[in-house]
């Protein structure tokens, strides 16, 4: 067997087990990191889409707010027009 710095068989087994766990956790860490970045990119796309939609809704609200007095005037003139007939 290889000389591993004077370690006993039990110590060598523990070293192998701990090294294996370290490799597994490093691989899992990399996988989780990659998926986290992918999820973050997806969330950014969703947030930008929602921001665009809210901007459009704000513009529509402004248009409706600005046109409300005009609608009132049109209804008022419509009532006068009905009364004349």
C-alpha positions in Angstrom: 0.0 0.0 0.0 1.1 3.6 -0.5 2.8 5.4 2.4 0.4 8.1 3.4 2.4 10.0 5.9 2.2 7.3 8.6 -1.6 7.3 8.8 -3.3 4.2 10.1 -5.9 2.3 8.1 -8.7 3.9 10.0 -7.3 7.4 9.4 -6.9 6.6 5.7 -10.6 5.5 5.5 -11.8 8.6 7.3 -9.6 10.8 5.0 -11.1 9.1 1.9 -14.7 9.5 3.3 -14.2 13.2 4.1 -12.5 13.9 0.8 -15.4 12.2 -1.0 -18.0 14.3 0.9 -15.9 17.5 0.1 -16.0 16.7 -3.6 -19.8 16.0 -3.5 -20.5 19.2 -1.7 -18.3 21.2 -4.1 -20.1 19.8 -7.1 -23.5 20.5 -5.4 -22.4 24.0 -4.7 -21.4 24.7 -8.3 -24.8 23.2 -9.5 -26.7 25.4 -7.0 -24.7 28.4 -8.0 -25.5 27.9 -11.7 -29.2 27.4 -11.1 -29.3 30.5 -8.9 -27.8 32.5 -11.7 -30.4 31.1 -14.2 -33.3 31.8 -11.9 -31.9 35.4 -11.3 -31.9 36.0 -15.0 -35.4 34.7 -15.4 -36.6 36.9 -12.5 -35.0 39.9 -14.2 -36.8 39.3 -17.4 -40.1 38.9 -15.6 -39.5 42.1 -13.6 -38.6 44.1 -16.7 -41.8 42.9 -18.4 -43.9 43.8 -15.4 -42.3 47.3 -15.3 -43.1 47.8 -19.0 -46.7 46.7 -18.3 -47.1 49.1 -15.4 -45.6 52.0 -17.5 -48.2 51.3 -20.1 -51.0 51.1 -17.5 -49.8 54.4 -16.1 -50.0 56.0 -19.6 -53.5 54.6 -20.1 -54.5 55.9 -16.8 -53.2 59.4 -17.7 -55.0 59.3 -21.0 -58.3 58.4 -19.3 -57.7 61.0 -16.6 -57.1 63.7 -19.2 -60.0 62.7 -21.3 -62.6 62.6 -18.4 -63.5 66.3 -18.7 -64.0 65.8 -22.5 -66.3 62.9 -21.9 -68.3 65.0 -19.4 -68.6 67.7 -22.0 -69.7 65.3 -24.7 -72.4 63.8 -22.4 -73.5 67.3 -21.5 -73.8 68.3 -25.2 -75.6 65.0 -25.9 -78.2 65.8 -23.3 -78.8 69.3 -24.8 -79.0 67.7 -28.2 -81.7 65.2 -27.0 -83.7 68.0 -25.4 -83.8 70.0 -28.7 -85.3 67.1 -30.6 
